[in-house]
Amino acid sequence: MQIGAVYPQIELGGDPDAVRRIGRAVEDLGFDHLLAYDHVLGAVHADRTPPLTGPYTERDPFHDPFVMFAHLAGITERIQFVTGIVILPQRQTVLLARQAADVDLLSGGRLRLGVGIGWNHVEYEALGQDFRTRGARQEEQIGLLRRLFTEPVVDFSGRFDRIDRAALIPKPTRSIPIWLGGWGEAAFGRAVRLGDGFLFSGGRGIEPALDGWAGLRKRLDDSGRPVEGFGAEYVVTAKGDLDGVVAEVDAWRAAGGTHVSVATMGRGLDSADGHIDFLAAVAAALRLGAADR
């Protein structure tokens, strides 16, 4: 099982030195990947109709994951980079394809593209996209991204995008893996039909994720897709002690999970050093780098 870490973006104030230090530390400590969340804008929650239901506000800083990963690609050699998730339907499909292709090329094929539909309708409006059609738009975008990554010339007329005989050049050296994230039947259905894997958030705890993975495995089997080759990642957000983190990682491994990421946010760590120290403790507890892990 591949083990990664989540970049703790909302607790480091946009510090560029923290980006570099944590990116290098994740690699040096033996983690397999660095996962980053995505928001272009944070919005005030008060007096909204409909209300904003997500956890982030106008006070929470975010780096653009593609820009951050391109920077880190130049100062690391091994770790994979994961968007977990990038909010695909609020972004221009062709522009995202260009950004993802360049990160993958410049990193030597180290990008995994996790996508989802998000919850912030204010952000959608500011980016000129329709919040109400985001699920349908994402479905169309995933197929179009794969064509842009692989076909010499793309001619496409869809509900949301039109490409008139044009090409993405240079292309990535492979079709970049596209994983889906979210909760519920619609997200699971899209993953079975369109995805290379699924990212489960730990915000609801390990048990809902384990149940979701069991249900997703059944969906794959019922659809005739082999479970082998389909990835499943769980993001550990448990705020308990180190033993609790290890227990969730072990439970995910036992359930056949292929990837896991450990988040350090929400632990009162107010510096890059604090986050790195906790990741070092996690790495030691999980025996990262050991041949039999």
Secondary structure, DSSP 8 states (H G I E B T S, - for coil): -EEEEE--GGGTTT-HHHHHHHHHHHHHTT-SEEEE---S-----TT-SS---SS--TT-----HHHHHHHHHTT-SS-EEEEEEEEGGGS-HHHHHHHHHHHHHHHTS-EEEEEE--S-HHHHHHTT--GGGHHHHHHHHHHHHHHHHH-SSEEEE-SS-EEEEE--SS--SS---EEEE--SHHHHHHHHHH-SEEEE-STT-HHHHHHHHHHHHHHHHHHT--STT-EEEEEE---S-HHHHHHHHHHHHHTT--EEEE--TTS---SHHHHHHHHHHHHHHTTTT-TT-
